Amino acid sequence: MRSKEEVTASPDDTRDELKVIKGIGPTFSRALHTAGIHHVDDLTRFTPEELSTALLERAGVKVAPEKIEANDWIGQARELAQPASVACASAGRVAEPLKPLEVAPAAPKWRQHAGISLFFDRATDNRGETIEQTRVYHEESGDETHFPGFETTPWVDWILRHAGLPAVRASACVEILDVDLTEIESPMRDSPRTFAATIRFRLSGPDAAALQTSGIPYQVQVQALSRDRNTLELLANHHDRLRPEVDEYVCDLEAPMPDLGDYELHSLVLLLPPDRLVTCHRSSIVHVVV
């Protein structure tokens, strides 16, 4: 018993020469026309694999190369196309060479090299103020780390290192020269305790002058790492731009005093994109007492 696609063309279908081929019925004939294959001699330019690809990509019809080869579509097409070529030659006309249809290249097979998840968190501290942090998670190793605030620069190097990708190296250097921390005495007994941080840093290297002339933005942060709770809190944040012919910078910050406990105070200077230079100064242990 023959399948529906193997029914021989009826007299009404004689105008569609593709249906003369055994195994090509109305469905496959329409798919071939959609793929730009209108005559039997068009079929002769394909291998079974190329024809299967063309039908799938151009007409959305899936026909296995094995089916095309088993039904000998291309062999039948060659036999049907041969008399037409002979007739054309006997009439004194030279058949024009047929241009092969271009088959789109196969899409690349992508695979995940590294999976990174970013989380932007908000919370309210015991003073009722909103604090923010960025969590970064590396799927392959299961490592997770936290950065205060939502700035992008601090965690870029962490991602590149865990993904095994080369970091962008700049021929300039940021160096923190000095950090001075002083508690600010308030005349009001019940006013919140604060402290002042004076951070002095220098920019050097072959590209330093170009960065200064370009007015690259920079950021200065003071962070407190609690030794008791192992949490990191952003205390102060300052933005500015480099200035032409200025190598050394002094940044004065005022920040709330952390809660009672022992802390490491980290001072960071970051050159923001496109350069992403960062340097950090860690103070000795700070004891916050009553």
Buried (B, 14 or more C-beta within 10 A) or exposed (E): EEEEBEBEBEEEBEEBBBBBBBBBBBEBBBBBBBBEBBBBBBBBBBEBBBBBBBBBEBBEBEBEBEBBBEBBBBEBBEEBBEEBEEEEEEEEEEEEEEEEBEBEEEEEEEEEEBEBEEEEEEEEEEEEEEBBBBBBBBEEEEEEBEBBBEBBBBBBEBBBEBEEEEEEEBEBBBBBEEBEBEEEEEEEEEEEEBBBBBBBBBBEBEBBBEBBEBEBBBBBBBBBBBBEEEEBBBBBBBEEEBEEEEEEBEBEBEBBBBBEBBBBBBBBBBBBEEBBBBBBBBBEEBEBEE
